[in-house]
């Protein structure tokens, strides 16, 4: 079932980072799909309603972190 949510092209970027919510700590290995996965407005609104607050921080500079293809 989750297989249906992913794009056919499963290529991704991998990079080291941290959690996206305060205190923005702990090492996290991020895997980001190269092909965007779209979602509907209703899904985004349902997600926002569940959390009741933003769950992200502003985009950060890459700095010295390598991004691997």
PDB file of N, CA, C and O in Angstrom:
ATOM      1  N   UNK A   1       0.822  -1.185   0.000  1.00  0.00           N
ATOM      2  CA  UNK A   1       0.000   0.000   0.000  1.00  0.00           C
ATOM      3  C   UNK A   1       0.875   1.260   0.000  1.00  0.00           C
ATOM      4  O   UNK A   1       0.626   2.170  -0.791  1.00  0.00           O
ATOM      5  N   UNK A   2       1.881   1.333   0.859  1.00  0.00           N
ATOM      6  CA  UNK A   2       2.768   2.495   0.868  1.00  0.00           C
ATOM      7  C   UNK A   2       3.528   2.584  -0.443  1.00  0.00           C
ATOM      8  O   UNK A   2       3.916   3.672  -0.869  1.00  0.00           O
ATOM      9  N   UNK A   3       3.737   1.458  -1.074  1.00  0.00           N
ATOM     10  CA  UNK A   3       4.425   1.411  -2.362  1.00  0.00           C
ATOM     11  C   UNK A   3       3.711   2.278  -3.399  1.00  0.00           C
ATOM     12  O   UNK A   3       4.353   2.852  -4.278  1.00  0.00           O
ATOM     13  N   UNK A   4       2.407   2.371  -3.299  1.00  0.00           N
ATOM     14  CA  UNK A   4       1.619   3.159  -4.241  1.00  0.00           C
ATOM     15  C   UNK A   4       1.810   4.665  -4.037  1.00  0.00           C
ATOM     16  O   UNK A   4       1.525   5.449  -4.943  1.00  0.00           O
ATOM     17  N   UNK A   5       2.284   5.072  -2.871  1.00  0.00           N
ATOM     18  CA  UNK A   5       2.474   6.497  -2.573  1.00  0.00           C
ATOM     19  C   UNK A   5       3.786   7.041  -3.136  1.00  0.00           C
ATOM     20  O   UNK A   5       3.936   8.249  -3.321  1.00  0.00           O
ATOM     21  N   UNK A   6       4.722   6.153  -3.402  1.00  0.00           N
ATOM     22  CA  UNK A   6       6.034   6.579  -3.875  1.00  0.00           C
ATOM     23  C   UNK A   6       6.058   6.685  -5.396  1.00  0.00           C
ATOM     24  O   UNK A   6       5.336   5.964  -6.084  1.00  0.00           O
ATOM     25  N   UNK A   7       6.897   7.594  -5.924  1.00  0.00           N
ATOM     26  CA  UNK A   7       6.993   7.705  -7.381  1.00  0.00           C
ATOM     27  C   UNK A   7       7.684   6.482  -7.974  1.00  0.00           C
ATOM     28  O   UNK A   7       8.368   5.745  -7.264  1.00  0.00           O
ATOM     29  N   UNK A   8       7.506   6.271  -9.262  1.00  0.00           N
ATOM     30  CA  UNK A   8       8.153   5.138  -9.929  1.00  0.00           C
ATOM     31  C   UNK A   8       9.669   5.291  -9.890  1.00  0.00           C
ATOM     32  O   UNK A   8      10.390   4.311  -9.702  1.00  0.00           O
ATOM     33  N   UNK A   9      10.152   6.517 -10.068  1.00  0.00           N
ATOM     34  CA  UNK A   9      11.579   6.787  -9.966  1.00  0.00           C
ATOM     35  C   UNK A   9      11.907   6.943  -8.478  1.00  0.00           C
ATOM     36  O   UNK A   9      11.536   7.944  -7.866  1.00  0.00           O
ATOM     37  N   UNK A  10      12.591   5.971  -7.901  1.00  0.00           N
ATOM     38  CA  UNK A  10      12.878   5.972  -6.457  1.00  0.00           C
ATOM     39  C   UNK A  10      14.223   6.604  -6.116  1.00  0.00           C
ATOM     40  O   UNK A  10      14.713   6.434  -4.999  1.00  0.00           O
ATOM     41  N   UNK A  11      14.828   7.325  -7.051  1.00  0.00           N
ATOM     42  CA  UNK A  11      16.113   7.982  -6.781  1.00  0.00           C
ATOM     43  C   UNK A  11      15.914   9.033  -5.684  1.00  0.00           C
ATOM     44  O   UNK A  11      14.851   9.646  -5.586  1.00  0.00           O
ATOM     45  N   UNK A  12      16.942   9.232  -4.868  1.00  0.00           N
ATOM     46  CA  UNK A  12      16.817  10.173  -3.759  1.00  0.00           C
ATOM     47  C   UNK A  12      18.153  10.837  -3.460  1.00  0.00           C
ATOM     48  O   UNK A  12      19.214  10.367  -3.870  1.00  0.00           O
ATOM     49  N   UNK A  13      18.066  11.947  -2.732  1.00  0.00           N
ATOM     50  CA  UNK A  13      19.232  12.622  -2.182  1.00  0.00           C
ATOM     51  C   UNK A  13      19.374  12.169  -0.743  1.00  0.00           C
ATOM     52  O   UNK A  13      18.376  11.899  -0.074  1.00  0.00           O
ATOM     53  N   UNK A  14      20.613  12.082  -0.259  1.00  0.00           N
ATOM     54  CA  UNK A  14      20.851  11.697   1.138  1.00  0.00           C
ATOM     55  C   UNK A  14      21.773  12.739   1.754  1.00  0.00           C
ATOM     56  O   UNK A  14      22.786  13.114   1.163  1.00  0.00           O
ATOM     57  N   UNK A  15      21.412  13.204   2.947  1.00  0.00           N
ATOM     58  CA  UNK A  15      22.283  14.148   3.640  1.00  0.00           C
ATOM     59  C   UNK A  15      22.047  14.062   5.139  1.00  0.00           C
ATOM     60  O   UNK A  15      20.981  13.641   5.589  1.00  0.00           O
ATOM     61  N   UNK A  16      23.036  14.459   5.891  1.00  0.00           N
ATOM     62  CA  UNK A  16      22.943  14.478   7.344  1.00  0.00           C
ATOM     63  C   UNK A  16      22.383  15.820   7.790  1.00  0.00           C
ATOM     64  O   UNK A  16      22.703  16.860   7.215  1.00  0.00           O
ATOM     65  N   UNK A  17      21.561  15.786   8.798  1.00  0.00           N
ATOM     66  CA  UNK A  17      20.962  17.013   9.313  1.00  0.00           C
ATOM     67  C   UNK A  17      20.499  16.805  10.737  1.00  0.00           C
ATOM     68  O   UNK A  17      21.091  16.037  11.495  1.00  0.00           O
ATOM     69  N   UNK A  18      19.438  17.495  11.088  1.00  0.00           N
ATOM     70  CA  UNK A  18      18.899  17.399  12.441  1.00  0.00           C
ATOM     71  C   UNK A  18      17.380  17.373  12.361  1.00  0.00           C
ATOM     72  O   UNK A  18      16.799  17.464  11.279  1.00  0.00           O
ATOM     73  N   UNK A  19      16.753  17.247  13.511  1.00  0.00           N
ATOM     74  CA  UNK A  19      15.296  17.296  13.565  1.00  0.00           C
ATOM     75  C   UNK A  19      14.821  18.666  13.089  1.00  0.00           C
ATOM     76  O   UNK A  19      15.560  19.646  13.181  1.00  0.00           O
ATOM     77  N   UNK A  20      13.595  18.737  12.582  1.00  0.00           N
ATOM     78  CA  UNK A  20      13.073  19.998  12.061  1.00  0.00           C
ATOM     79  C   UNK A  20      12.279  20.776  13.102  1.00  0.00           C
ATOM     80  O   UNK A  20      11.768  21.857  12.808  1.00  0.00           O
ATOM     81  N   UNK A  21      12.171  20.251  14.294  1.00  0.00           N
ATOM     82  CA  UNK A  21      11.439  20.936  15.351  1.00  0.00           C
ATOM     83  C   UNK A  21      12.370  21.197  16.526  1.00  0.00           C
ATOM     84  O   UNK A  21      13.307  20.432  16.752  1.00  0.00           O
ATOM     85  N   UNK A  22      12.126  22.265  17.275  1.00  0.00           N
ATOM     86  CA  UNK A  22      13.005  22.578  18.419  1.00  0.00           C
ATOM     87  C   UNK A  22      13.124  21.378  19.342  1.00  0.00           C
ATOM     88  O   UNK A  22      12.132  20.699  19.606  1.00  0.00           O
ATOM     89  N   UNK A  23      14.294  21.117  19.822  1.00  0.00           N
ATOM     90  CA  UNK A  23      15.487  21.969  19.808  1.00  0.00           C
ATOM     91  C   UNK A  23      16.356  21.779  18.562  1.00  0.00           C
ATOM     92  O   UNK A  23      17.518  22.187  18.567  1.00  0.00           O
ATOM     93  N   UNK A  24      15.825  21.169  17.494  1.00  0.00           N
ATOM     94  CA  UNK A  24      16.553  20.995  16.225  1.00  0.00           C
ATOM     95  C   UNK A  24      17.879  20.277  16.440  1.00  0.00           C
ATOM     96  O   UNK A  24      18.884  20.603  15.809  1.00  0.00           O
ATOM     97  N   UNK A  25      17.869  19.317  17.320  1.00  0.00           N
ATOM     98  CA  UNK A  25      19.082  18.567  17.634  1.00  0.00           C
ATOM     99  C   UNK A  25      18.935  17.131  17.152  1.00  0.00           C
ATOM    100  O   UNK A  25      18.008  16.810  16.409  1.00  0.00           O
ATOM    101  N   UNK A  26      19.824  16.298  17.566  1.00  0.00           N
ATOM    102  CA  UNK A  26      19.888  14.882  17.215  1.00  0.00           C
ATOM    103  C   UNK A  26      20.206  14.707  15.742  1.00  0.00           C
ATOM    104  O   UNK A  26      19.592  15.330  14.875  1.00  0.00           O
ATOM    105  N   UNK A  27      21.168  13.856  15.480  1.00  0.00           N
ATOM    106  CA  UNK A  27      21.560  13.574  14.111  1.00  0.00           C
ATOM    107  C   UNK A  27      20.505  12.779  13.377  1.00  0.00           C
ATOM    108  O   UNK A  27      20.024  11.765  13.882  1.00  0.00           O
ATOM    109  N   UNK A  28      20.147  13.222  12.208  1.00  0.00           N
ATOM    110  CA  UNK A  28      19.150  12.546  11.388  1.00  0.00           C
ATOM    111  C   UNK A  28      19.731  12.371   9.985  1.00  0.00           C
ATOM    112  O   UNK A  28      20.286  13.318   9.429  1.00  0.00           O
ATOM    113  N   UNK A  29      19.611  11.189   9.414  1.00  0.00           N
ATOM    114  CA  UNK A  29      19.993  10.977   8.026  1.00  0.00           C
ATOM    115  C   UNK A  29      18.729  11.180   7.194  1.00  0.00           C
ATOM    116  O   UNK A  29      17.794  10.384   7.278  1.00  0.00           O
ATOM    117  N   UNK A  30      18.702  12.238   6.396  1.00  0.00           N
ATOM    118  CA  UNK A  30      17.547  12.569   5.582  1.00  0.00           C
ATOM    119  C   UNK A  30      17.651  11.895   4.228  1.00  0.00           C
ATOM    120  O   UNK A  30      18.723  11.873   3.622  1.00  0.00           O
ATOM    121  N   UNK A  31      16.554  11.350   3.755  1.00  0.00           N
ATOM    122  CA  UNK A  31      16.424  10.796   2.415  1.00  0.00           C
ATOM    123  C   UNK A  31      15.284  11.568   1.753  1.00  0.00           C
ATOM    124  O   UNK A  31      14.144  11.505   2.212  1.00  0.00           O
ATOM    125  N   UNK A  32      15.585  12.289   0.685  1.00  0.00           N
ATOM    126  CA  UNK A  32      14.607  13.138   0.019  1.00  0.00           C
ATOM    127  C   UNK A  32      14.462  12.668  -1.426  1.00  0.00           C
ATOM    128  O   UNK A  32      15.444  12.594  -2.165  1.00  0.00           O
ATOM    129  N   UNK A  33      13.257  12.359  -1.813  1.00  0.00           N
ATOM    130  CA  UNK A  33      13.006  11.876  -3.162  1.00  0.00           C
ATOM    131  C   UNK A  33      13.376  12.939  -4.184  1.00  0.00           C
ATOM    132  O   UNK A  33      13.083  14.118  -3.987  1.00  0.00           O
ATOM    133  N   UNK A  34      14.027  12.526  -5.292  1.00  0.00           N
ATOM    134  CA  UNK A  34      14.343  13.450  -6.377  1.00  0.00           C
ATOM    135  C   UNK A  34      13.084  13.818  -7.161  1.00  0.00           C
ATOM    136  O   UNK A  34      12.971  14.929  -7.679  1.00  0.00           O
ATOM    137  N   UNK A  35      12.152  12.892  -7.242  1.00  0.00           N
ATOM    138  CA  UNK A  35      10.878  13.148  -7.902  1.00  0.00           C
ATOM    139  C   UNK A  35       9.868  13.575  -6.848  1.00  0.00           C
ATOM    140  O   UNK A  35       9.605  12.820  -5.912  1.00  0.00           O
ATOM    141  N   UNK A  36       9.297  14.767  -6.979  1.00  0.00           N
ATOM    142  CA  UNK A  36       8.331  15.215  -5.964  1.00  0.00           C
ATOM    143  C   UNK A  36       7.127  14.284  -5.858  1.00  0.00           C
ATOM    144  O   UNK A  36       6.693  13.682  -6.840  1.00  0.00           O
ATOM    145  N   UNK A  37       6.612  14.185  -4.661  1.00  0.00           N
ATOM    146  CA  UNK A  37       5.387  13.442  -4.398  1.00  0.00           C
ATOM    147  C   UNK A  37       4.331  14.488  -4.065  1.00  0.00           C
ATOM    148  O   UNK A  37       4.476  15.241  -3.102  1.00  0.00           O
ATOM    149  N   UNK A  38       3.286  14.531  -4.853  1.00  0.00           N
ATOM    150  CA  UNK A  38       2.253  15.552  -4.668  1.00  0.00           C
ATOM    151  C   UNK A  38       1.214  15.117  -3.655  1.00  0.00           C
ATOM    152  O   UNK A  38       0.975  13.927  -3.445  1.00  0.00           O
ATOM    153  N   UNK A  39       0.608  16.107  -3.036  1.00  0.00           N
ATOM    154  CA  UNK A  39      -0.475  15.864  -2.094  1.00  0.00           C
ATOM    155  C   UNK A  39      -1.569  16.888  -2.357  1.00  0.00           C
ATOM    156  O   UNK A  39      -1.321  17.939  -2.949  1.00  0.00           O
ATOM    157  N   UNK A  40      -2.751  16.579  -1.922  1.00  0.00           N
ATOM    158  CA  UNK A  40      -3.877  17.478  -2.143  1.00  0.00           C
ATOM    159  C   UNK A  40      -4.033  18.490  -1.020  1.00  0.00           C
ATOM    160  O   UNK A  40      -3.521  18.299   0.083  1.00  0.00           O
ATOM    161  N   UNK A  41      -4.737  19.555  -1.311  1.00  0.00           N
ATOM    162  CA  UNK A  41      -4.996  20.609  -0.331  1.00  0.00           C
ATOM    163  C   UNK A  41      -5.690  20.037   0.910  1.00  0.00           C
ATOM    164  O   UNK A  41      -5.383  20.443   2.031  1.00  0.00           O
ATOM    165  N   UNK A  42      -6.612  19.111   0.718  1.00  0.00           N
ATOM    166  CA  UNK A  42      -7.330  18.515   1.848  1.00  0.00           C
ATOM    167  C   UNK A  42      -6.376  17.756   2.771  1.00  0.00           C
ATOM    168  O   UNK A  42      -6.521  17.807   3.992  1.00  0.00           O
ATOM    169  N   UNK A  43      -5.399  17.053   2.189  1.00  0.00           N
ATOM    170  CA  UNK A  43      -4.438  16.310   2.996  1.00  0.00           C
ATOM    171  C   UNK A  43      -3.574  17.268   3.818  1.00  0.00           C
ATOM    172  O   UNK A  43      -3.315  17.019   4.996  1.00  0.00           O
ATOM    173  N   UNK A  44      -3.134  18.354   3.203  1.00  0.00           N
ATOM    174  CA  UNK A  44      -2.312  19.336   3.905  1.00  0.00           C
ATOM    175  C   UNK A  44      -3.110  19.982   5.044  1.00  0.00           C
ATOM    176  O   UNK A  44      -2.589  20.155   6.146  1.00  0.00           O
ATOM    177  N   UNK A  45      -4.351  20.330   4.782  1.00  0.00           N
ATOM    178  CA  UNK A  45      -5.197  20.938   5.819  1.00  0.00           C
ATOM    179  C   UNK A  45      -5.458  19.963   6.957  1.00  0.00           C
ATOM    180  O   UNK A  45      -5.458  20.366   8.120  1.00  0.00           O
ATOM    181  N   UNK A  46      -5.680  18.693   6.650  1.00  0.00           N
ATOM    182  CA  UNK A  46      -5.903  17.689   7.695  1.00  0.00           C
ATOM    183  C   UNK A  46      -4.657  17.540   8.561  1.00  0.00           C
ATOM    184  O   UNK A  46      -4.756  17.417   9.782  1.00  0.00           O
ATOM    185  N   UNK A  47      -3.492  17.551   7.932  1.00  0.00           N
ATOM    186  CA  UNK A  47      -2.233  17.450   8.667  1.00  0.00           C
ATOM    187  C   UNK A  47      -2.050  18.662   9.574  1.00  0.00           C
ATOM    188  O   UNK A  47      -1.695  18.512  10.743  1.00  0.00           O
ATOM    189  N   UNK A  48      -2.289  19.854   9.049  1.00  0.00           N
ATOM    190  CA  UNK A  48      -2.154  21.078   9.842  1.00  0.00           C
ATOM    191  C   UNK A  48      -3.139  21.077  11.013  1.00  0.00           C
ATOM    192  O   UNK A  48      -2.798  21.520  12.110  1.00  0.00           O
ATOM    193  N   UNK A  49      -4.341  20.589  10.789  1.00  0.00           N
ATOM    194  CA  UNK A  49      -5.361  20.548  11.848  1.00  0.00           C
ATOM    195  C   UNK A  49      -4.958  19.580  12.964  1.00  0.00           C
ATOM    196  O   UNK A  49      -5.270  19.809  14.132  1.00  0.00           O
ATOM    197  N   UNK A  50      -4.279  18.520  12.605  1.00  0.00           N
ATOM    198  CA  UNK A  50      -3.846  17.530  13.589  1.00  0.00           C
ATOM    199  C   UNK A  50      -2.775  18.092  14.514  1.00  0.00           C
ATOM    200  O   UNK A  50      -2.796  17.845  15.720  1.00  0.00           O
ATOM    201  N   UNK A  51      -1.836  18.852  13.944  1.00  0.00           N
ATOM    202  CA  UNK A  51      -0.716  19.375  14.736  1.00  0.00           C
ATOM    203  C   UNK A  51      -1.045  20.641  15.500  1.00  0.00           C
ATOM    204  O   UNK A  51      -0.512  20.855  16.589  1.00  0.00           O
ATOM    205  N   UNK A  52      -1.907  21.483  14.961  1.00  0.00           N
ATOM    206  CA  UNK A  52      -2.297  22.762  15.569  1.00  0.00           C
ATOM    207  C   UNK A  52      -1.177  23.803  15.581  1.00  0.00           C
ATOM    208  O   UNK A  52      -1.356  24.870  16.169  1.00  0.00           O
ATOM    209  N   UNK A  53      -0.042  23.535  14.960  1.00  0.00           N
ATOM    210  CA  UNK A  53       1.065  24.499  14.885  1.00  0.00           C
ATOM    211  C   UNK A  53       2.024  24.054  13.791  1.00  0.00           C
ATOM    212  O   UNK A  53       2.031  22.882  13.416  1.00  0.00           O
ATOM    213  N   UNK A  54       2.837  24.977  13.274  1.00  0.00           N
ATOM    214  CA  UNK A  54       3.816  24.571  12.257  1.00  0.00           C
ATOM    215  C   UNK A  54       4.801  23.558  12.834  1.00  0.00           C
ATOM    216  O   UNK A  54       5.121  23.603  14.022  1.00  0.00           O
ATOM    217  N   UNK A  55       5.278  22.647  11.993  1.00  0.00           N
ATOM    218  CA  UNK A  55       6.215  21.625  12.476  1.00  0.00           C
ATOM    219  C   UNK A  55       7.550  21.701  11.746  1.00  0.00           C
ATOM    220  O   UNK A  55       8.240  20.693  11.595  1.00  0.00           O
ATOM    221  N   UNK A  56       7.907  22.881  11.302  1.00  0.00           N
ATOM    222  CA  UNK A  56       9.175  22.988  10.588  1.00  0.00           C
ATOM    223  C   UNK A  56       9.896  24.274  10.967  1.00  0.00           C
ATOM    224  O   UNK A  56       9.323  25.179  11.575  1.00  0.00           O
ATOM    225  N   UNK A  57      11.152  24.327  10.597  1.00  0.00           N
ATOM    226  CA  UNK A  57      11.923  25.551  10.774  1.00  0.00           C
ATOM    227  C   UNK A  57      12.275  26.070   9.386  1.00  0.00           C
ATOM    228  O   UNK A  57      12.098  25.356   8.399  1.00  0.00           O
ATOM    229  N   UNK A  58      12.768  27.295   9.295  1.00  0.00           N
ATOM    230  CA  UNK A  58      13.129  27.813   7.966  1.00  0.00           C
ATOM    231  C   UNK A  58      14.207  26.945   7.312  1.00  0.00           C
ATOM    232  O   UNK A  58      14.984  26.280   7.996  1.00  0.00           O
ATOM    233  N   UNK A  59      14.238  26.964   5.990  1.00  0.00           N
ATOM    234  CA  UNK A  59      15.252  26.221   5.243  1.00  0.00           C
ATOM    235  C   UNK A  59      16.631  26.721   5.660  1.00  0.00           C
ATOM    236  O   UNK A  59      16.863  27.925   5.768  1.00  0.00           O
ATOM    237  N   UNK A  60      17.540  25.781   5.892  1.00  0.00           N
ATOM    238  CA  UNK A  60      18.885  26.109   6.337  1.00  0.00           C
ATOM    239  C   UNK A  60      19.867  26.014   5.177  1.00  0.00           C
ATOM    240  O   UNK A  60      19.632  25.283   4.215  1.00  0.00           O
ATOM    241  N   UNK A  61      20.955  26.746   5.271  1.00  0.00           N
ATOM    242  CA  UNK A  61      22.018  26.668   4.273  1.00  0.00           C
ATOM    243  C   UNK A  61      22.670  25.280   4.341  1.00  0.00           C
ATOM    244  O   UNK A  61      22.689  24.656   5.402  1.00  0.00           O
ATOM    245  N   UNK A  62      23.196  24.805   3.225  1.00  0.00           N
ATOM    246  CA  UNK A  62      23.859  23.502   3.183  1.00  0.00           C
ATOM    247  C   UNK A  62      25.128  23.538   4.022  1.00  0.00           C
ATOM    248  O   UNK A  62      25.489  22.540   4.646  1.00  0.00           O
ATOM    249  N   UNK A  63      25.813  24.687   4.041  1.00  0.00           N
ATOM    250  CA  UNK A  63      27.089  24.837   4.752  1.00  0.00           C
ATOM    251  C   UNK A  63      28.051  23.747   4.313  1.00  0.00           C
ATOM    252  O   UNK A  63      28.219  23.533   3.112  1.00  0.00           O
ATOM    253  N   UNK A  64      28.684  23.056   5.240  1.00  0.00           N
ATOM    254  CA  UNK A  64      29.706  22.071   4.890  1.00  0.00           C
ATOM    255  C   UNK A  64      29.137  20.658   4.739  1.00  0.00           C
ATOM    256  O   UNK A  64      29.900  19.714   4.536  1.00  0.00           O
ATOM    257  N   UNK A  65      27.816  20.493   4.835  1.00  0.00           N
ATOM    258  CA  UNK A  65      27.236  19.144   4.752  1.00  0.00           C
ATOM    259  C   UNK A  65      27.234  18.653   3.312  1.00  0.00           C
ATOM    260  O   UNK A  65      26.747  19.354   2.425  1.00  0.00           O
ATOM    261  N   UNK A  66      27.763  17.479   3.067  1.00  0.00           N
ATOM    262  CA  UNK A  66      27.720  16.939   1.707  1.00  0.00           C
ATOM    263  C   UNK A  66      26.324  16.399   1.391  1.00  0.00           C
ATOM    264  O   UNK A  66      25.667  15.823   2.258  1.00  0.00           O
ATOM    265  N   UNK A  67      25.879  16.586   0.156  1.00  0.00           N
ATOM    266  CA  UNK A  67      24.627  16.005  -0.330  1.00  0.00           C
ATOM    267  C   UNK A  67      25.035  14.943  -1.343  1.00  0.00           C
ATOM    268  O   UNK A  67      25.673  15.257  -2.348  1.00  0.00           O
ATOM    269  N   UNK A  68      24.673  13.694  -1.085  1.00  0.00           N
ATOM    270  CA  UNK A  68      25.091  12.570  -1.914  1.00  0.00           C
ATOM    271  C   UNK A  68      23.962  12.166  -2.855  1.00  0.00           C
ATOM    272  O   UNK A  68      22.797  12.119  -2.460  1.00  0.00           O
ATOM    273  N   UNK A  69      24.317  11.878  -4.095  1.00  0.00           N
ATOM    274  CA  UNK A  69      23.313  11.440  -5.079  1.00  0.00           C
ATOM    275  C   UNK A  69      23.349   9.934  -5.209  1.00  0.00           C
ATOM    276  O   UNK A  69      22.584   9.362  -5.985  1.00  0.00           O
TER     277      UNK A  69
END
